[in-house]
Amino acid sequence: RLTPGTQREDGGGRAREEVAAILERLGDNLLEILEEVKHNGASEKAHLGLTDLVGPLLETGDPKLEGMPYAWLSRLRRHALRPHQTGSDIVRRSAGLPFALVALAKAEPKGLPKKLLPLGMRTFLDIASAGPGAGAGDDGDGGGPGGRAFITTFPSAGDAGIVLNVLSYFPRVHALNMLSKVFNDSELATDTSGFYADGLKLAIRGFADERWEVRNGASQLYSTLVVRMIGFKNVWRVETSRKAITSSEFFDRFGALHAFFRVELEEATESLGACQGGGDDDDDGGDTRVLPATLVHPSLLPILGVLSRLGGSLKEGENDALSPRRLAPLVQRCCLAQSLALRNLAADSFSPLVPPSEAPTCWRDLAQRAKALASGEETGGANALHGAARQLRVLCERNAPDLRLQDREDMVEAIAETLGDLAECCSRRLVSCPFARSEAVEAAYYAAKFALQGACKNQRSKILLWESFAGMDAVTGVTGGGRGEYEFEAAVARLVVALLGHARGVGADLHGDLASRLRATALSNLRSERYEVRLATLEEVESRWDDLHSGGLDPAALHGALREAVAAEGHHGALSVALRLLGRLSRHDEEVLAEYSTPSQLREDAAVALAVALEPTHEALRSDALSCSGHLASAALRLGEATHHKEKEDEQEQDLEFLGVLSALVDLASEFAEPGRRLPLRRSACSCLFASGLARRLPSFSMRLRAWVAACTLLQDEDDALRG
């Protein structure tokens, strides 16, 4: 191991020169491995060795030894810029080159100013940002298969400068791969944070390159920096993710990106409008030609992707030069695009740019514009209507829950004022496009959720709002077929169940015409021919179970509909939800169970659920089926004990069949409880035997013994929650 002391105590300059030569050859050998070998394991080991070598060299105090890492960085730069490269040089994300740069950066002593890392980052940022320029053509000197060439000069630790005629896109790919590796290293995150803004600008511009290899490297760099700057999988729809950085915080930290985003969005919206023939300024609603994806500005989607993952803005107005609100008009223009995915992404990006105090005003303006588009008072077509409806949706879904008290009251007032406008956008009579109608219904869904779950404080106003939502034509209208109608009908199905769930909380009349009509529609949707409608209804019933089972839906009617769904459903997603709901219904006490079910029905249901669990299908479906079967079997035993059925002949035959079901149920649960099974299956075994109370109600000693053997197995499980 090399230390400063060994250098001072070494006698004679010749010995020091020999040590320096050995160390230099060792470093050159490690770099040669990293430059030439394409094996990831070899690169990993060589990079660890280079890190251990460079660290002590930088602490020796000897100028010659301290200069070696800088010479190696210069060599790494020359290798990336060398001429006559081919496609094999950039395979495996440039193989060992990124490892070499990480090794040099991580070897610098902690607590001292970093020198190698900033020099390396700036060098390779410059290489990656050097686009094709003047020089030889594709067949000129150094052109070959690599594309056009450019002249570049970089200072070196040992030279006045290096002038190379190099290929333009192979060095860029190397540089992008190396930057991605350095940015992705958690140990260097603090030291590289100063280069985040430059790196993101480089990545976004890289999407415009004509070479796929450069675009691929840029996408790798982009995804790495989005994780570093905003957070890993920090999507606002995921409740378990950590709170997102707000848009105002983002631009305060990375101020250079505000002007960059603005310039790029201006160019993107201009090109978008030109390609689409003027959008909603045309009398006929805009050009009806489909816009090819290649004509969308390459910077547009990456920028919208960043903005859509930010939290809501905290800055008011546009007075601040870095205010996110300044970008909102540009993003709103993208909501007129022909591409459905682009309109959705633009609307999601618009939400973080709206200041809290402007949310109610923005809602009013968008609702009035949507009504004008729906009624034909304003031209723009279905795309513009869909974009406006999508913006309304995200305002209520993302912005409204975080508003201050006064702003929440203003938002409720804005919703009440424009509910009629929103209802017209949901109407089949006025709007022929089902996708635009579905977004308007989704906006109504989130508006009802916001206004009726606490934002509105006046009880009478709540009831009036609920009645207004429940009386919308879309909710009470007749469903019908057609292209894209499934999305609209699924959105209506969610809204119907949600309004039933809100009914008791707002004090609405549960026996009135509106509530009865909603119940009938919800039960009808459970039997719909469209899988999307059935699934949307089932999922909404499950999410609002606590509100619905106590009065929103009749347990007997729901039980009958769920039994039909379990028996006839062919899609595993809807079947899983139906099984979970049927299992939850069986947890009622005996008095409630007896009102809508009998022991024989519960036995039949348990047998059907067990048959699903025995099929080698989806794991999630099998776990839900086993848990449901256990709860149904336990409910059948409970209800049988409570009602004392004595119909001897039929009862004896049913008991024999049911004993076979119980035995198979215990065997399957014991199998699922084994340590080699995945956690969802082990949890379903616990739910089937013990959470349901089935284990203590099993009629035979052998069944109870097998159940408790399974319990002993589960008590040794590695999952803390399962053992508890």
Secondary structure by P-SEA (a helix, b strand, c coil): cccaaaaaacccaaaaaaaaaaaaaaaaaaaaaaaccccaaaaaaaaaaaaaaaaaaaacccccccaaaaaaaaaaaaaaaccccccccccccccaaaaaaaaaaaaccccccccaaaaaaaaaaaaaaccccccccccccccccccbbbbbbbbcccccbbbbbccccaaaaaaaaaaaaaaaccccccccccaaaaaaaaaaaacccccaaaaaaaaaaaaaaaaaacccccccccccccccccaaaaaaacaaaaaaaaaaaaaaaaaaaaaaccccccccccccccccccccccaaaaaaaaaaacccccccccccccccccaaaaaaaacccccaaaaaaaaaaaaaaccccaaaaaaaaaaaaaaaaaaccccccaaaaaaaaaaaaaaaacccccccaaaaaaaaaaaaacaaaaaaaacccccccaaaaaaaaaaaaaaaaaaaacccccaaaaaaaaaaaaacccccbbbbbcccaaaaaaaaaaaaaaaaaaccccccccccaaaaaaaaaaaaaaacccaaaaaaaaaaaaaaccccccccccaaaaaaaaaaaaaccccaaaaaaaaaaaaaaacccaaaaaacccaaaaaaaaaaaaaaaaccccaaaaaaaaaaaaaaaaaaaaaaaaacccccaaaaaaaaaaaaaaaaaaaaaaaaacccccaaaaaaaaaaccccccccccccaaaaaaaaaaaaaaaacccccccc
